[in-house]
Amino acid sequence: MSTPTAGGQPLPIASTGLGIAPSGPAPTGPALTEPVPAETQQTVSMTASTPGIAPSPSRYDRPDGFWASYGRLWSRAPIEAGVLFIAFPLAVIAMSVLWSVFSTGLGLLVLIAGFFLVLAALYVARGYGTLTLTLLEAAGRPRIARPVWDRKVGTGFLGRVFGPFANGHYWLYLLDAMVVQVALTTVTWGILITWASVAFGGVTYWIWAGFLPRDGQEVWLSQVIWEWATHSSATFDPLAGDVVLYGVTGVIFLFTLPFVTRGLISLHWVVARGFLGSWQTDALRREVSELSESRAAAVAAEDRELRRLERDIHDGPQQQLIRLRMDIAAAQRRLREDPEATNRLLDEAGTRAQDALDELRALSRGFAPPILQDRGLAAALESLAARSVVPVTVVNRLDELPPSSKPTVPSEVERNLYFVAAELLTNVAKHANATSARLELAVDGSFLALVVADDGTGGATENGHGLSGIRERVTAMRGTTQLTSGPNGTTLRISVPLS
C-alpha cells in the first residue's frame, strides 16, 4: 500500500504509546501474518502532539501487605544504594569542572572566549542534570518532565546562540550542579555509608571480633551501657556482650537499610523535581503551541476539503446537469419534427439526471453519511469495508468492553475518523496493490485508536497520496499518527483524545 487504510498499542500494527495489540482471526496476506523486517521498515511520526500523561505509580509502591512491600523495597535497595554511592563523586567532579569553566568565563567576558566558556558551562550543567534525572529513573523513581530547551531569542544563528542565556532552566541546572548537588550528596552519601557500615559490620562482628587485639583493653561498650542503664556492675563476659550488642545493632540497621535508601533517593528526587523539572509555564506554552498548530491544521484541512468538494461538483454533477440542459433544449427543438429522436433524447436526459443524482448523493457522504449519524462509527466503518474493492476485515474492540466501560465518542471525532478511514481505504484500492486489509477500532483510557493495515507493496511516505492531509486532520483533533511501511505492507495508526 502506498498509503495505509486508517489509523491507540495477528498483523504488523505500528507500535505507539497506547499499547493496543490487535487480535482475532487474521486476514489473508503476507503483511497480516508476518512481521515487517526492521531493516526495511520505515516509521514516520506524523505529529508532534504528545498528550501529557502523568507517570504511573511504581510497581514497588503497591500496598499489598507489609512483607511483600518490604521485599520489594529490598529488591530496589541495591540499585538505590548504587545511585546514592556514585552521586557524590559525580557531584564533586561536576562542581570542580563547572566552577573552573564558569569562573574563567566570567573573568574573560571582555573577550569572546569568555562568552563561549560561560555557554559551555551551561551546556555541561544541562548534561549533568540530565544524567541525574536518568539515574533517578534507573533507581525506580517516577519520571520527571524535562524542561523545554529549544527557546530562542530572535531568529537565525544569534537567536540559537543566545537562547541558553535567556532560558532560566539552564541557570537552575548550573546552580544545582555547582552548589545544591554537592551539599545534598555529601549528606546522603555520609548517611548511606554510615548506615551500611553499622549494618554489615554489626551482623558480621562475631566473625572478626576474635582477630582484634585486646591487650590492655579496659573499656567495653556493652559493660558501659549495662552499668549506665541498670546502675549495677556487669558480671557477663565483655567480649560476648559486645558481640551481642553489635549483632543486635547490626540487625536493626540492616532491617531499616532499604527504608533509608528509599528515603534518601526520594529526597534526591524531590530536589531534582524542583531544580531540574519543567515548569507549569512550559506546559502552558506547549499547550498554546499545540493549539495554534491544531487550529492552523484545521483551517488547512477545511480549505482543502472545500476545494476538493468544489472540484468534484465541477467535474461531476455540474457537467451532467449542463449536458442534461442541452439534451432537453435539443428535445424541445425536435419535439414536432422527429418524435422518436425526441424520445431518445429524453431517455438520455433521464439517465443523466439519475447519474447526477447518484453523484450528489455520493458527495453528500462527505458532509455526514446517514449511517454514521444513525448507527455510529463502528457501523459506518463496516459499511466502508463492505463497499471497498479490497477485502477488509473490521475488528471492533469497543464491543468487547462491558456496557459500563464503553466510552462516549464525540460526533466530531466519529465524523473525522470516518473520513480518514474512507480516504485511506480508497488509497489502498488505488495505490497499495493489496489483496486484503484490516481495520481496527479500539479504546485505551481517554484515547480512541483507529488502525488500518494492508498487505500491499508498501513504500508509503508522509507526503504521499494525501497522508499529509490526514495528518493535518488528525492534528486538528489533537491526535497523533504513526506510519509504518515496508515491503510486506503498510500500517497507519491514529490515536485521538475522546475529550
MIPAKOL-282594 format. One line per 10 residues: their letters; for each residue x, y, z of C-alpha. Coordinates in nm, 4 decimals. Layout:
a> X Y Z; ... .
***
This chain:
mstptaggqp> 0.0000 0.0000 0.0000; 0.1343 0.3344 -0.0876; -0.0705 0.4712 0.1938; -0.2386 0.2962 0.4883; -0.6044 0.2397 0.5416; -0.6791 0.4354 0.8585; -0.5138 0.4925 1.1726; -0.4276 0.3596 2.0260; -0.0783 -0.0470 2.1020; -0.2321 -1.1131 1.4079 .
lpiastglgi> -0.0827 -0.8362 1.1577; 0.2027 -0.5834 1.1791; 0.0464 -0.2997 1.3745; 0.2673 0.0046 1.4320; 0.3670 0.0407 1.7942; 0.2521 0.3523 1.9804; 0.2064 0.4603 2.3349; -0.1473 0.3258 2.3661; -0.0376 -0.0381 2.3743; -0.3344 -0.1772 2.1769 .
apsgpaptgp> -0.2425 -0.5060 2.0109; -0.4841 -0.6433 1.7510; -0.6030 -0.9961 1.7860; -0.8678 -1.2216 1.6415; -0.8734 -1.4051 1.3110; -0.6041 -1.2659 1.0834; -0.6981 -1.1905 0.7224; -0.5014 -1.3415 0.4426; -0.1957 -1.1734 0.3016; 0.1708 -1.1757 0.3919 .
altepvpaet> 0.1720 -0.8420 0.5712; -0.1047 -0.9529 0.8006; 0.0666 -1.2711 0.9157; 0.4368 -1.1927 0.9024; 0.6283 -0.9149 1.0804; 0.7899 -0.6445 0.8703; 1.1708 -0.6753 0.8778; 1.3230 -0.3997 1.0833; 1.5928 -0.3224 0.8268; 1.3339 -0.2488 0.5551 .
qqtvsmtast> 1.0696 -0.0848 0.7651; 1.0054 0.2879 0.7521; 0.8438 0.4569 1.0505; 0.7255 0.8133 1.0165; 0.5978 1.0050 1.3168; 0.3395 1.2331 1.1598; 0.2570 1.4634 1.4510; 0.4463 1.6355 1.7252; 0.1490 1.6425 1.9552; 0.2062 1.4343 2.2643 .
pgiapspsry> -0.0751 1.4438 2.5179; 0.0596 1.4758 2.8681; 0.0381 1.1531 3.0653; 0.1037 1.1509 3.4377; 0.3646 0.8948 3.5475; 0.2072 0.5779 3.6802; 0.2957 0.4644 4.0307; 0.5914 0.2334 4.0602; 0.5080 -0.1335 4.0945; 0.7197 -0.1286 4.4106 .
drpdgfwasy> 0.4737 0.1033 4.5818; 0.1606 -0.1097 4.5616; 0.0056 -0.1646 4.9080; -0.0425 -0.5409 4.9332; 0.0964 -0.6321 5.2750; 0.3959 -0.5252 5.4788; 0.6274 -0.8141 5.3998; 0.5526 -0.8046 5.0275; 0.6202 -0.4303 5.0248; 0.9317 -0.4834 5.2350 .
grlwsrapie> 1.0574 -0.7438 4.9890; 1.0081 -0.5012 4.7018; 1.1980 -0.2366 4.8979; 1.4900 -0.4763 4.9326; 1.4761 -0.5618 4.5617; 1.5350 -0.1941 4.4800; 1.7776 -0.1203 4.7640; 2.0961 -0.2281 4.5792; 2.0154 -0.0043 4.2811; 1.9205 0.2867 4.5060 .
agvlfiafpl> 2.2368 0.2428 4.7124; 2.4448 0.2293 4.3946; 2.2925 0.5531 4.2651; 2.3447 0.7243 4.6004; 2.7028 0.5978 4.6144; 2.8076 0.7271 4.2710; 2.6113 1.0516 4.3056; 2.8695 1.2017 4.5420; 3.1815 1.1592 4.3221; 2.9830 1.2694 4.0158 .
aviamsvlws> 2.8718 1.5828 4.2013; 3.2282 1.6605 4.3078; 3.3571 1.6187 3.9525; 3.0765 1.8316 3.8068; 3.1266 2.1037 4.0672; 3.5017 2.1148 4.0052; 3.4657 2.1367 3.6281; 3.1825 2.3892 3.6309; 3.3381 2.6232 3.8870; 3.6583 2.6271 3.6860 .
vfstglgllv> 3.4927 2.6815 3.3474; 3.2272 2.9260 3.4672; 3.4581 3.1433 3.6769; 3.7146 3.1528 3.3968; 3.4433 3.2507 3.1526; 3.3244 3.5334 3.3778; 3.6787 3.6611 3.4039; 3.7175 3.6619 3.0267; 3.3789 3.8106 2.9355; 3.5532 4.1127 2.7898 .
liagfflvla> 3.6859 3.8716 2.5294; 3.4861 3.6455 2.3004; 3.6368 3.3377 2.4622; 3.4725 3.4184 2.7952; 3.1298 3.4223 2.6366; 3.1761 3.0749 2.4913; 3.3198 2.9406 2.8195; 3.0059 3.0510 3.0060; 2.7948 2.8967 2.7301; 2.9929 2.5727 2.7636 .
alyvargygt> 2.9330 2.5726 3.1400; 2.5593 2.5999 3.0818; 2.5610 2.3042 2.8430; 2.7772 2.0952 3.0775; 2.5336 2.1715 3.3621; 2.2460 2.0640 3.1403; 2.4194 1.7360 3.0620; 2.4942 1.6672 3.4284; 2.1354 1.7475 3.5263; 2.0026 1.5136 3.2591 .
ltltlleaag> 2.2336 1.2400 3.3905; 2.0973 1.2992 3.7411; 1.7402 1.2564 3.6199; 1.8347 0.9403 3.4319; 1.9957 0.7892 3.7418; 1.6854 0.8647 3.9485; 1.4681 0.6914 3.6902; 1.7052 0.3935 3.6951; 1.6560 0.3817 4.0733; 1.2822 0.3388 4.0213 .
rpriarpvwd> 1.1630 0.6929 4.0858; 0.8863 0.8407 3.8661; 0.9991 1.0240 3.5576; 1.0379 1.3998 3.5950; 0.9181 1.6023 3.2972; 1.2098 1.7547 3.1085; 1.2271 2.1309 3.0503; 1.1799 2.2971 2.7151; 1.5283 2.3674 2.5809; 1.4669 2.4989 2.2294 .
rkvgtgflgr> 1.3712 2.8507 2.3355; 1.5241 3.1101 2.1071; 1.5987 3.4799 2.1359; 1.5247 3.6250 1.7965; 1.5898 3.4302 1.4791; 1.8846 3.2873 1.2952; 2.2224 3.1848 1.4323; 2.2376 3.4507 1.7049; 1.8948 3.3512 1.8276; 2.0120 2.9945 1.8791 .
vfgpfanghy> 2.3385 3.1043 2.0410; 2.1805 3.3419 2.2916; 1.8909 3.1051 2.3666; 2.0523 2.9351 2.6714; 2.1243 3.2713 2.8355; 1.7541 3.3616 2.8236; 1.6370 3.0191 2.9409; 1.6025 3.0023 3.3182; 1.6328 2.6241 3.3185; 1.9987 2.6443 3.2162 .
wlylldamvv> 2.0788 2.8677 3.5137; 1.8863 2.6435 3.7538; 2.0772 2.3423 3.6238; 2.4013 2.5365 3.6744; 2.3065 2.6288 4.0325; 2.2072 2.2693 4.1036; 2.5374 2.1323 3.9717; 2.7640 2.3913 4.1332; 2.6042 2.4175 4.4781; 2.2977 2.2057 4.5507 .
qvalttvtwg> 2.4123 1.8602 4.4435; 2.7427 1.8788 4.6298; 2.5709 1.9702 4.9556; 2.2940 1.7148 4.9083; 2.5141 1.4241 4.8047; 2.7598 1.4919 5.0861; 2.4831 1.4457 5.3415; 2.3131 1.1477 5.1757; 2.6438 0.9752 5.0944; 2.7572 1.0108 5.4565 .
ilitwasvaf> 2.4288 0.8712 5.5895; 2.4387 0.5806 5.3446; 2.7983 0.4845 5.4247; 2.7399 0.5125 5.7992; 2.4191 0.3115 5.7936; 2.5580 0.0381 5.5681; 2.8803 0.0138 5.7715; 2.6949 -0.0279 6.1005; 2.4542 -0.2788 5.9457; 2.7033 -0.5101 5.7797 .
ggvtywiwag> 2.9761 -0.4543 6.0375; 2.7405 -0.5361 6.3242; 2.5959 -0.8564 6.1813; 2.9440 -0.9856 6.0952; 3.1202 -0.8674 6.4127; 3.1105 -1.2166 6.5632; 3.3290 -1.3351 6.2732; 3.6176 -1.0930 6.3008; 3.5894 -0.9826 6.6660; 3.8362 -1.2513 6.7764 .
flprdgqevw> 4.1073 -1.1188 6.5438; 4.1148 -0.7719 6.7023; 4.3985 -0.7002 6.9539; 4.2573 -0.6876 7.3104; 4.5774 -0.6316 7.5132; 4.5130 -0.3762 7.7816; 4.1505 -0.3067 7.6810; 3.9587 -0.1933 7.9875; 3.6526 -0.0264 7.8364; 3.3842 -0.2424 7.6769 .
lsqviwewat> 3.0835 -0.0784 7.5216; 2.8403 -0.3455 7.6388; 2.9533 -0.3038 8.0006; 2.9288 0.0755 7.9835; 2.5732 0.0604 7.8519; 2.4702 -0.2064 8.1056; 2.6092 -0.0157 8.4028; 2.4524 0.3113 8.2799; 2.1122 0.1521 8.2253; 2.0946 -0.0721 8.5366 .
hssatfdpla> 2.3195 0.1188 8.7792; 2.4866 -0.2118 8.8694; 2.8113 -0.3844 8.7827; 2.8241 -0.6055 8.4735; 2.9031 -0.9676 8.5522; 2.8909 -1.1089 8.1950; 3.1832 -1.1695 7.9597; 3.2526 -0.8269 7.7998; 3.3572 -0.9757 7.4639; 3.0392 -1.1812 7.4398 .
gdvvlygvtg> 2.8402 -0.8742 7.5443; 2.9946 -0.6651 7.2704; 2.9279 -0.9373 7.0117; 2.5592 -0.9477 7.1122; 2.5314 -0.5677 7.1263; 2.6932 -0.5150 6.7876; 2.4928 -0.8009 6.6361; 2.1576 -0.6626 6.7548; 2.2517 -0.3147 6.6389; 2.3611 -0.4516 6.3012 .
viflftlpfv> 2.0351 -0.6411 6.2574; 1.8325 -0.3257 6.3337; 2.0351 -0.1149 6.0909; 2.0243 -0.3883 5.8264; 1.6474 -0.4229 5.8633; 1.5947 -0.0482 5.8190; 1.8524 -0.0081 5.5405; 1.6011 -0.0293 5.2498; 1.3847 0.2348 5.4199; 1.6899 0.4599 5.4467 .
trglislhwv> 1.7905 0.4135 5.0823; 1.4317 0.4772 4.9692; 1.4113 0.7906 5.1828; 1.7453 0.9261 5.0594; 1.6684 0.8584 4.6925; 1.3266 1.0206 4.7387; 1.4983 1.3265 4.8834; 1.7142 1.3435 4.5711; 1.4015 1.3104 4.3587; 1.2232 1.5957 4.5373 .
vargflgswq> 1.5223 1.8257 4.4935; 1.5582 1.7253 4.1280; 1.1927 1.7910 4.0616; 1.2317 2.1427 4.1998; 1.5548 2.2314 4.0202; 1.5634 2.0090 3.7120; 1.1982 1.9568 3.6183; 0.9847 2.1567 3.3798; 0.7677 2.4436 3.4969; 0.3943 2.4810 3.4698 .
tdalrrevse> 0.4527 2.7670 3.2266; 0.6362 2.5226 2.9993; 0.3262 2.3035 2.9819; 0.1069 2.6074 2.9149; 0.3429 2.7295 2.6452; 0.3452 2.3843 2.4856; -0.0348 2.3756 2.5071; -0.0621 2.7119 2.3319; 0.1792 2.5958 2.0616; -0.0154 2.2745 2.0042 .
lsesraaava> -0.3460 2.4625 1.9938; -0.2038 2.7041 1.7396; -0.0771 2.4139 1.5311; -0.4128 2.2375 1.5603; -0.6008 2.5488 1.4548; -0.3746 2.6025 1.1549; -0.4096 2.2363 1.0589; -0.7881 2.2559 1.0927; -0.8051 2.5632 0.8683; -0.5794 2.3976 0.6080 .
aedrelrrle> -0.7779 2.0740 0.6168; -1.1083 2.2586 0.5824; -0.9789 2.4638 0.2906; -0.8525 2.1537 0.1148; -1.1839 1.9718 0.1676; -1.3781 2.2652 0.0288; -1.1536 2.2765 -0.2767; -1.1918 1.9026 -0.3272; -1.5683 1.9294 -0.2970; -1.5741 2.2202 -0.5410 .
rdihdgpqqq> -1.3641 2.0214 -0.7891; -1.5803 1.7122 -0.7520; -1.9002 1.9089 -0.8067; -1.7483 2.0854 -1.1078; -1.6209 1.7652 -1.2669; -1.9223 1.5516 -1.1823; -2.2796 1.6730 -1.1253; -2.2208 2.0124 -1.2864; -2.1124 1.8582 -1.6163; -2.4027 1.6130 -1.6023 .
lirlrmdiaa> -2.6519 1.8933 -1.5439; -2.5054 2.1026 -1.8286; -2.5400 1.8067 -2.0637; -2.8927 1.7486 -1.9300; -2.9898 2.1066 -2.0099; -2.8516 2.0735 -2.3626; -3.0403 1.7461 -2.4194; -3.3671 1.8997 -2.3009; -3.3162 2.2014 -2.5289; -3.2482 1.9723 -2.8246 .
aqrrlredpe> -3.5562 1.7671 -2.7428; -3.7694 2.0770 -2.7381; -3.6438 2.1739 -3.0841; -3.7162 1.8285 -3.2313; -4.0409 1.7646 -3.0493; -4.2590 1.8194 -3.3592; -4.0097 1.7312 -3.6307; -3.8830 1.3943 -3.5018; -4.0782 1.2485 -3.2052; -3.8668 0.9290 -3.1956 .
atnrlldeag> -3.5398 1.1232 -3.1708; -3.7040 1.3362 -2.9034; -3.7891 1.0266 -2.7005; -3.4302 0.9057 -2.7267; -3.3030 1.2441 -2.6100; -3.5447 1.2439 -2.3175; -3.4378 0.8913 -2.2207; -3.0741 1.0029 -2.2238; -3.1676 1.3106 -2.0223; -3.3395 1.0921 -1.7634 .
traqdaldel> -3.0310 0.8727 -1.7394; -2.8065 1.1750 -1.6939; -3.0409 1.3137 -1.4300; -3.0178 0.9850 -1.2390; -2.6363 0.9861 -1.2725; -2.6197 1.3422 -1.1414; -2.8441 1.2465 -0.8501; -2.6237 0.9483 -0.7671; -2.3114 1.1636 -0.7725; -2.4736 1.4261 -0.5497 .
ralsrgfapp> -2.5699 1.1523 -0.3044; -2.2118 1.0246 -0.3068; -2.0813 1.3754 -0.2462; -2.3258 1.4254 0.0385; -2.1453 1.1491 0.2259; -1.8568 1.3963 0.2525; -2.0723 1.6063 0.4837; -2.2336 1.3490 0.7100; -2.3186 0.9939 0.5975; -2.6619 0.8894 0.7260 .
ilqdrglaaa> -2.5363 0.5571 0.8636; -2.2804 0.7440 1.0769; -2.5491 0.9648 1.2258; -2.7972 0.6822 1.2776; -2.5831 0.3848 1.3900; -2.2450 0.5257 1.4931; -1.8829 0.4965 1.3861; -1.8469 0.1168 1.4016; -2.1400 0.0581 1.1670; -2.0155 0.3287 0.9298 .
leslaarsvv> -1.6713 0.1664 0.9149; -1.8278 -0.1718 0.8404; -2.0229 -0.0065 0.5590; -1.6984 0.1370 0.4206; -1.5339 -0.2037 0.4372; -1.8266 -0.3670 0.2590; -1.8020 -0.1178 -0.0294; -1.4223 -0.1494 -0.0582; -1.2769 -0.3139 -0.3664; -1.0075 -0.4761 -0.1484 .
pvtvvnrlde> -1.1433 -0.7259 0.1109; -1.1309 -0.5570 0.4516; -1.1599 -0.7257 0.7922; -1.3124 -0.4989 1.0578; -1.2247 -0.5571 1.4245; -1.4336 -0.3519 1.6665; -1.2840 -0.3847 2.0119; -1.5367 -0.1434 2.1559; -1.7883 -0.4290 2.1513; -1.5587 -0.6297 2.3807 .
lppsskptvp> -1.5947 -0.3719 2.6587; -1.8682 -0.4023 2.9219; -2.1545 -0.1547 2.8753; -2.0443 0.0473 3.1779; -1.6954 0.0930 3.0299; -1.7892 0.1886 2.6758; -1.6792 0.5459 2.6070; -1.8938 0.8145 2.4541; -1.7290 0.9161 2.1285; -1.7945 1.2810 2.0329 .
severnlyfv> -1.9701 1.3262 1.6999; -1.6859 1.5363 1.5557; -1.4362 1.2588 1.6373; -1.6577 0.9984 1.4712; -1.7029 1.2128 1.1622; -1.3324 1.2873 1.1194; -1.2273 0.9256 1.1735; -1.4861 0.8128 0.9211; -1.3461 1.0493 0.6583; -0.9912 0.9370 0.7374 .
aaelltnvak> -1.0887 0.5703 0.7033; -1.2742 0.6393 0.3768; -0.9754 0.8171 0.2231; -0.7306 0.5508 0.3356; -0.9408 0.2623 0.2050; -0.9664 0.4464 -0.1261; -0.5901 0.4822 -0.1337; -0.5494 0.1123 -0.0593; -0.7612 0.0269 -0.3597; -0.5778 0.2731 -0.5877 .
hanatsarle> -0.2141 0.2509 -0.4848; -0.1395 -0.0389 -0.2480; -0.1668 -0.3416 -0.4807; -0.3051 -0.5207 -0.1759; -0.5088 -0.8406 -0.1600; -0.6502 -0.7796 0.1874; -0.6638 -0.5146 0.4574; -0.7550 -0.4859 0.8215; -0.9367 -0.2056 1.0039; -0.9375 -0.1963 1.3840 .
lavdgsflal> -1.1165 0.0345 1.6262; -1.0110 0.0254 1.9929; -1.0005 0.2438 2.3028; -0.7426 0.2871 2.5757; -0.8266 0.5188 2.8615; -0.9115 0.8581 2.7150; -0.7827 0.7785 2.3653; -0.9584 0.6254 2.0655; -0.7344 0.4345 1.8243; -0.8015 0.3579 1.4591 .
vvaddgtgga> -0.5585 0.1204 1.2884; -0.5605 0.0322 0.9192; -0.3128 -0.2138 0.7681; -0.2755 -0.3822 0.4299; -0.0536 -0.6451 0.2717; 0.0454 -0.4343 -0.0282; 0.3809 -0.3362 -0.1696; 0.4486 -0.0631 0.0873; 0.6525 0.2447 0.0128; 0.4101 0.4927 0.1715 .
tenghglsgi> 0.5552 0.8242 0.2882; 0.4222 1.1094 0.4960; 0.3748 1.3355 0.1963; 0.2423 1.0725 -0.0410; -0.1146 1.0112 -0.1588; -0.2866 1.2526 0.0806; -0.1179 1.1417 0.4021; -0.0176 1.4996 0.4805; -0.3848 1.5938 0.4664; -0.4717 1.3097 0.7015 .
rervtamrgt> -0.2010 1.4269 0.9384; -0.3446 1.7781 0.9395; -0.6949 1.6497 1.0046; -0.5722 1.4353 1.2969; -0.3581 1.7179 1.4341; -0.6655 1.9393 1.4327; -0.8192 1.6867 1.6738; -0.5000 1.6986 1.8872; -0.4278 1.3404 1.7919; -0.1190 1.1526 1.6766 .
tqltsgpngt> -0.0474 0.9365 1.3736; 0.2251 0.6820 1.3142; 0.3044 0.5292 0.9777; 0.4934 0.2044 0.9257; 0.5563 0.0945 0.5688; 0.7685 -0.1943 0.4469; 0.7829 -0.4427 0.1599; 0.5147 -0.6592 0.3236; 0.2580 -0.3873 0.3725; 0.1689 -0.0568 0.5345 .
tlrisvpls> 0.0097 0.0257 0.8677; -0.1228 0.3589 0.9882; -0.2259 0.4073 1.3485; -0.4267 0.7109 1.4541; -0.4907 0.7985 1.8201; -0.7181 1.0856 1.9174; -0.8372 1.2016 2.2612; -1.2007 1.1367 2.3382; -1.2462 1.4755 2.5033 .
***
